[in-house]
Amino acid sequence: MPSSIIHVRALQDALKAFTLERGWQPYNSPKNLVSALSVEAAELLEHFVWLSPEESYTVMGNSDTAQGVRDELADVFNLLLQIADLLEVDLESAALEKMTKNAVKYPLEGGV
């Protein structure tokens, strides 16, 4: 798959089409998707759980582990996109707003 910029809305539309084609929309409530998100985040954690902080940087060096990490990250990301779509949350705006709040909450203290 070529590297290109894909917008959040386009990904959400593709996920919605995928869900509709399979008749899954009755099961894709925000509650069920948040539950699934938790499960997928735990599956991502499995790749890191017993590693030291230093070792955690090396997971992408093993092709099997790297593929597992990519798959779980994609699952988490896709579920997050679906939840935001159902709840009509603009993730791009929400992320930027949260960064602004974090900058106020955690100001630089004398620079880096």
Backbone as a printed PyTorch tensor [residue, N CA C, xyz], in Angstrom:
tensor([[[  0.8440,  -1.1720,   0.0000],
         [  0.0000,   0.0000,   0.0000],
         [  0.8900,   1.2350,   0.0000]],

        [[  0.6460,   2.1620,  -0.9160],
         [  1.5100,   3.3400,  -1.0090],
         [  1.3090,   4.2710,   0.1760]],

        [[  2.3900,   4.9610,   0.5390],
         [  2.2960,   5.9550,   1.5960],
         [  1.6580,   7.2070,   1.0170]],

        [[  0.6000,   7.6530,   1.6360],
         [ -0.0340,   8.8900,   1.2180],
         [ -0.8120,   9.4390,   2.3960]],

        [[ -1.1760,  10.6820,   2.2800],
         [ -1.9620,  11.3010,   3.3360],
         [ -3.4180,  10.9300,   3.1190]],

        [[ -4.0240,  10.3630,   4.1490],
         [ -5.4400,  10.0440,   4.1160],
         [ -6.0810,  10.8200,   5.2520]],

        [[ -7.1510,  11.4790,   4.9650],
         [ -7.8230,  12.2820,   5.9720],
         [ -8.6990,  11.4200,   6.8660]],

        [[ -8.8570,  11.8720,   8.0890],
         [ -9.6490,  11.1560,   9.0820],
         [-11.0370,  10.8580,   8.5380]],

        [[-11.6830,  11.8400,   7.9350],
         [-13.0540,  11.6450,   7.4230],
         [-13.0870,  10.5360,   6.3780]],

        [[-12.0800,  10.4740,   5.5110],
         [-12.0450,   9.4300,   4.4880],
         [-11.9080,   8.0480,   5.1290]],

        [[-11.0940,   7.9440,   6.1690],
         [-10.9610,   6.6700,   6.8800],
         [-12.2750,   6.2960,   7.5710]],

        [[-12.9200,   7.2720,   8.1850],
         [-14.1970,   7.0020,   8.8440],
         [-15.2420,   6.5380,   7.8250]],

        [[-15.2660,   7.1670,   6.6630],
         [-16.2150,   6.7600,   5.6180],
         [-15.9280,   5.3420,   5.1310]],

        [[-14.6480,   5.0100,   4.9780],
         [-14.2710,   3.6560,   4.5500],
         [-14.6670,   2.6220,   5.6010]],

        [[-14.4650,   2.9370,   6.8770],
         [-14.8630,   2.0260,   7.9490],
         [-16.3760,   1.8670,   8.0110]],

        [[-17.0930,   2.9580,   7.7840],
         [-18.5530,   2.8920,   7.7800],
         [-19.0350,   1.9910,   6.6360]],

        [[-18.4510,   2.1430,   5.4540],
         [-18.8240,   1.3060,   4.3100],
         [-18.5160,  -0.1610,   4.5980]],

        [[-17.3620,  -0.4360,   5.1620],
         [-16.9650,  -1.7990,   5.5130],
         [-17.9950,  -2.4150,   6.4590]],

        [[-18.4130,  -1.6490,   7.4660],
         [-19.3920,  -2.1100,   8.4470],
         [-20.7510,  -2.3590,   7.8000]],

        [[-21.1830,  -1.4170,   6.9690],
         [-22.4770,  -1.5560,   6.2980],
         [-22.5080,  -2.7670,   5.3720]],

        [[-21.4400,  -2.9760,   4.6110],
         [-21.3650,  -4.1220,   3.6910],
         [-21.5190,  -5.4510,   4.4220]],

        [[-21.1040,  -5.5070,   5.6540],
         [-21.1500,  -6.7540,   6.4230],
         [-22.3570,  -6.8380,   7.3610]],

        [[-23.1740,  -5.7920,   7.3780],
         [-24.3490,  -5.7810,   8.2320],
         [-24.0260,  -5.7090,   9.7160]],

        [[-22.8970,  -5.0920,  10.0490],
         [-22.4530,  -5.0450,  11.4420],
         [-22.9840,  -3.8420,  12.2130]],

        [[-23.6360,  -2.8920,  11.5300],
         [-24.0080,  -1.6530,  12.1970],
         [-24.8680,  -1.8540,  13.4500]],

        [[-25.7500,  -2.8870,  13.5430],
         [-26.5020,  -3.0350,  14.7950],
         [-25.6090,  -3.3300,  16.0120]],

        [[-24.4420,  -3.8810,  15.7660],
         [-23.5290,  -4.2470,  16.8620],
         [-22.5380,  -3.1450,  17.2030]],

        [[-22.4280,  -2.1620,  16.3330],
         [-21.4130,  -1.1230,  16.5000],
         [-21.9540,   0.0820,  17.2550]],

        [[-22.4270,  -0.1400,  18.4660],
         [-22.8300,   0.9580,  19.3340],
         [-21.5670,   1.5600,  19.9500]],

        [[-21.6420,   2.7980,  20.4180],
         [-20.4720,   3.3560,  21.1020],
         [-19.9970,   2.4590,  22.2470]],

        [[-20.9210,   1.9200,  23.0330],
         [-20.5580,   1.0490,  24.1540],
         [-19.7810,  -0.1680,  23.6780]],

        [[-20.2640,  -0.8440,  22.6490],
         [-19.5750,  -2.0390,  22.1570],
         [-18.2190,  -1.7000,  21.5510]],

        [[-18.1440,  -0.5900,  20.8490],
         [-16.8710,  -0.2060,  20.2400],
         [-15.8470,   0.2000,  21.2860]],

        [[-16.2890,   0.8800,  22.3540],
         [-15.3630,   1.2320,  23.4380],
         [-14.8680,  -0.0360,  24.1250]],

        [[-15.7430,  -1.0090,  24.3000],
         [-15.3250,  -2.2910,  24.8850],
         [-14.2850,  -2.9580,  23.9890]],

        [[-14.5490,  -2.9720,  22.6950],
         [-13.6030,  -3.5730,  21.7510],
         [-12.2780,  -2.8160,  21.7470]],

        [[-12.3440,  -1.4930,  21.8720],
         [-11.1250,  -0.6780,  21.9350],
         [-10.2630,  -1.0920,  23.1160]],

        [[-10.8910,  -1.3310,  24.2430],
         [-10.1660,  -1.7680,  25.4360],
         [ -9.4730,  -3.1030,  25.1960]],

        [[-10.1680,  -4.0090,  24.5580],
         [ -9.5960,  -5.3320,  24.2590],
         [ -8.4060,  -5.1910,  23.3140]],

        [[ -8.5690,  -4.4020,  22.2690],
         [ -7.4820,  -4.2390,  21.2940],
         [ -6.2810,  -3.5340,  21.9210]],

        [[ -6.5220,  -2.5690,  22.8070],
         [ -5.4070,  -1.9110,  23.5030],
         [ -4.6560,  -2.9160,  24.3660]],

        [[ -5.3950,  -3.8330,  24.9860],
         [ -4.7440,  -4.8830,  25.7880],
         [ -3.9370,  -5.8180,  24.8930]],

        [[ -4.4370,  -6.1060,  23.7030],
         [ -3.6800,  -6.9520,  22.7730],
         [ -2.4020,  -6.2510,  22.3230]],

        [[ -2.4470,  -4.9400,  22.1700],
         [ -1.2400,  -4.1700,  21.8670],
         [ -0.2640,  -4.2560,  23.0340]],

        [[ -0.7740,  -4.1300,  24.2300],
         [  0.0570,  -4.2020,  25.4320],
         [  0.7910,  -5.5340,  25.5390]],

        [[  0.1800,  -6.6120,  25.0690],
         [  0.8190,  -7.9260,  25.1490],
         [  2.2040,  -7.9380,  24.5160]],

        [[  2.4210,  -7.1120,  23.5160],
         [  3.7240,  -7.0690,  22.8400],
         [  4.8040,  -6.3840,  23.6840]],

        [[  4.3850,  -5.6830,  24.7540],
         [  5.3120,  -4.8840,  25.5440],
         [  5.3780,  -5.2720,  27.0180]],

        [[  4.4480,  -6.0850,  27.4870],
         [  4.1860,  -6.2370,  28.9130],
         [  5.4130,  -6.6050,  29.7600]],

        [[  6.2820,  -7.4620,  29.3090],
         [  7.4190,  -7.8750,  30.1450],
         [  8.7410,  -7.2800,  29.6700]],

        [[  8.6680,  -6.3160,  28.7820],
         [  9.8940,  -5.6870,  28.2880],
         [ 10.3150,  -4.5370,  29.2020]],

        [[ 11.6030,  -4.3160,  29.2610],
         [ 12.0970,  -3.1190,  29.9400],
         [ 11.7800,  -1.9150,  29.0420]],

        [[ 11.8400,  -0.7130,  29.6020],
         [ 11.6250,   0.4540,  28.7510],
         [ 12.5720,   0.4790,  27.5500]],

        [[ 13.8240,   0.0920,  27.7760],
         [ 14.7950,   0.0780,  26.6830],
         [ 14.4270,  -0.9620,  25.6290]],

        [[ 14.0290,  -2.1470,  26.0840],
         [ 13.6560,  -3.2210,  25.1500],
         [ 12.4150,  -2.8570,  24.3290]],

        [[ 11.5370,  -2.0540,  24.9050],
         [ 10.3040,  -1.7140,  24.1990],
         [ 10.5630,  -0.9570,  22.8980]],

        [[ 11.7150,  -0.3030,  22.8070],
         [ 12.0710,   0.4090,  21.5810],
         [ 12.4760,  -0.5430,  20.4590]],

        [[ 12.7040,  -1.8050,  20.7670],
         [ 13.2270,  -2.7440,  19.7720],
         [ 12.1670,  -3.6470,  19.1560]],

        [[ 10.9000,  -3.4900,  19.5460],
         [  9.8710,  -4.4310,  19.0850],
         [  9.7300,  -4.4530,  17.5690]],

        [[ 10.0370,  -3.3720,  16.9210],
         [  9.8720,  -3.3320,  15.4750],
         [ 11.0390,  -4.0020,  14.7470]],

        [[ 12.0520,  -4.4410,  15.4910],
         [ 13.1880,  -5.1330,  14.8920],
         [ 12.9180,  -6.5830,  14.5480]],

        [[ 11.8750,  -7.1590,  15.1210],
         [ 11.4760,  -8.5330,  14.8340],
         [ 10.2550,  -8.4750,  13.9200]],

        [[ 10.3370,  -9.0840,  12.7450],
         [  9.2650,  -8.9270,  11.7610],
         [  7.9160,  -9.4380,  12.2460]],

        [[  7.9040, -10.5480,  12.9870],
         [  6.6240, -11.0750,  13.4930],
         [  6.0170, -10.1230,  14.5310]],

        [[  6.8420,  -9.6880,  15.4580],
         [  6.3620,  -8.7620,  16.4780],
         [  5.9470,  -7.4400,  15.8430]],

        [[  6.7440,  -6.9640,  14.9060],
         [  6.4430,  -5.6960,  14.2370],
         [  5.0810,  -5.7600,  13.5520]],

        [[  4.7930,  -6.8600,  12.8840],
         [  3.4960,  -7.0020,  12.2130],
         [  2.3620,  -7.0280,  13.2310]],

        [[  2.5660,  -7.7050,  14.3440],
         [  1.5580,  -7.7380,  15.4000],
         [  1.2950,  -6.3550,  15.9710]],

        [[  2.3580,  -5.5980,  16.2060],
         [  2.2110,  -4.2380,  16.7290],
         [  1.4580,  -3.3720,  15.7270]],

        [[  1.8290,  -3.4510,  14.4500],
         [  1.1270,  -2.6780,  13.4210],
         [ -0.3510,  -3.0380,  13.3750]],

        [[ -0.6470,  -4.3350,  13.4180],
         [ -2.0430,  -4.7840,  13.3660],
         [ -2.8460,  -4.2600,  14.5530]],

        [[ -2.2690,  -4.3530,  15.7480],
         [ -3.0000,  -3.9070,  16.9330],
         [ -3.1520,  -2.3920,  16.9560]],

        [[ -2.1250,  -1.6650,  16.5360],
         [ -2.2550,  -0.2120,  16.4320],
         [ -3.3640,   0.1620,  15.4560]],

        [[ -3.4340,  -0.5430,  14.3350],
         [ -4.4850,  -0.2790,  13.3520],
         [ -5.8640,  -0.5790,  13.9290]],

        [[ -5.9840,  -1.6780,  14.6660],
         [ -7.2730,  -2.0020,  15.2910],
         [ -7.7030,  -0.9070,  16.2610]],

        [[ -6.7710,  -0.4640,  17.0990],
         [ -7.0730,   0.5930,  18.0670],
         [ -7.4740,   1.8750,  17.3360]],

        [[ -6.7170,   2.2350,  16.3390],
         [ -6.9810,   3.4590,  15.5670],
         [ -8.3340,   3.3860,  14.8680]],

        [[ -8.6120,   2.2650,  14.2190],
         [ -9.8780,   2.1260,  13.5000],
         [-11.0730,   2.1710,  14.4440]],

        [[-10.9630,   1.5240,  15.5840],
         [-12.0560,   1.5730,  16.5510],
         [-12.2530,   2.9920,  17.0810]],

        [[-11.1780,   3.6870,  17.3510],
         [-11.2640,   5.0650,  17.8090],
         [-11.9650,   5.9400,  16.7690]],

        [[-11.6190,   5.7380,  15.5050],
         [-12.2650,   6.4910,  14.4340],
         [-13.7600,   6.1970,  14.3710]],

        [[-14.1230,   4.9360,  14.5420],
         [-15.5340,   4.5600,  14.4920],
         [-16.3140,   5.1660,  15.6700]],

        [[-15.7350,   5.1390,  16.8540],
         [-16.3970,   5.7220,  18.0220],
         [-16.6130,   7.2210,  17.8060]],

        [[-15.5850,   7.9060,  17.3590],
         [-15.6910,   9.3480,  17.1190],
         [-16.7480,   9.6450,  16.0630]],

        [[-16.8130,   8.8180,  15.0360],
         [-17.8030,   9.0140,  13.9780],
         [-19.2150,   8.8620,  14.5340]],

        [[-19.4580,   7.8000,  15.2940],
         [-20.7950,   7.5780,  15.8580],
         [-21.2060,   8.6920,  16.8180]],

        [[-20.2540,   9.2180,  17.5690],
         [-20.5450,  10.2620,  18.5530],
         [-20.3990,  11.6750,  17.9760]],

        [[-20.0810,  11.7430,  16.6830],
         [-19.9200,  13.0130,  15.9660],
         [-18.8760,  13.9180,  16.6100]],

        [[-17.7400,  13.2990,  16.9560],
         [-16.6070,  14.0380,  17.5060],
         [-15.5900,  14.2640,  16.3960]],

        [[-15.2190,  15.5010,  16.1750],
         [-14.1740,  15.8400,  15.2080],
         [-12.8370,  15.5820,  15.8980]],

        [[-12.2330,  14.4460,  15.5830],
         [-11.0020,  14.0410,  16.2810],
         [ -9.8540,  15.0040,  16.0510]],

        [[ -9.7480,  15.5460,  14.8560],
         [ -8.6520,  16.4840,  14.5860],
         [ -8.7680,  17.7100,  15.4960]],

        [[ -9.9620,  18.2660,  15.5880],
         [-10.1740,  19.4330,  16.4590],
         [ -9.9940,  19.0550,  17.9210]],

        [[-10.5430,  17.9130,  18.3060],
         [-10.4300,  17.4710,  19.7030],
         [ -8.9720,  17.2850,  20.0980]],

        [[ -8.1670,  16.6970,  19.2070],
         [ -6.7540,  16.4810,  19.5060],
         [ -6.0170,  17.8050,  19.6570]],

        [[ -6.2910,  18.7520,  18.7750],
         [ -5.6410,  20.0580,  18.8750],
         [ -6.0800,  20.7970,  20.1330]],

        [[ -7.3710,  20.7210,  20.4720],
         [ -7.8620,  21.3550,  21.7000],
         [ -7.1850,  20.7450,  22.9270]],

        [[ -7.0370,  19.4370,  22.9350],
         [ -6.4190,  18.7610,  24.0780],
         [ -4.9410,  19.1390,  24.2020]],

        [[ -4.2550,  19.2850,  23.0770],
         [ -2.8560,  19.7130,  23.1240],
         [ -2.7430,  21.1060,  23.7370]],

        [[ -3.6870,  21.9860,  23.3950],
         [ -3.6970,  23.3370,  23.9560],
         [ -3.9320,  23.2780,  25.4640]],

        [[ -4.8910,  22.4580,  25.8980],
         [ -5.1540,  22.2960,  27.3370],
         [ -3.9200,  21.7390,  28.0540]],

        [[ -3.2560,  20.7630,  27.4370],
         [ -2.0660,  20.1720,  28.0600],
         [ -0.9220,  21.1730,  28.1620]],

        [[ -0.8120,  22.0590,  27.1700],
         [  0.2410,  23.0790,  27.2210],
         [  0.0280,  24.0220,  28.3970]],

        [[ -1.2350,  24.3230,  28.7020],
         [ -1.5430,  25.1770,  29.8510],
         [ -1.3260,  24.3990,  31.1620]],

        [[ -1.7640,  23.1660,  31.1760],
         [ -1.6620,  22.3420,  32.3710],
         [ -0.2080,  21.9940,  32.6990]],

        [[  0.5990,  21.7870,  31.6670],
         [  2.0060,  21.3900,  31.8320],
         [  2.9160,  22.3840,  31.1060]],

        [[  3.0510,  23.5980,  31.6300],
         [  3.8700,  24.6020,  30.9380],
         [  5.3550,  24.2490,  30.9960]],

        [[  6.0720,  24.7780,  30.0400],
         [  7.5200,  24.6350,  30.0630],
         [  8.0760,  25.3810,  31.2600]],

        [[  9.0000,  24.7490,  31.9220],
         [  9.6070,  25.3860,  33.0840],
         [ 11.0780,  25.6270,  32.7750]],

        [[ 11.3480,  26.7620,  32.1770],
         [ 12.7160,  27.1110,  31.8590],
         [ 13.2280,  26.5020,  30.5730]],

        [[ 12.3520,  25.9710,  29.7450],
         [ 12.7500,  25.4020,  28.4710],
         [ 13.2300,  23.9720,  28.6020]],

        [[ 13.5840,  23.4160,  27.4700],
         [ 13.9870,  22.0120,  27.4220],
         [ 15.4820,  21.8920,  27.6000]]])
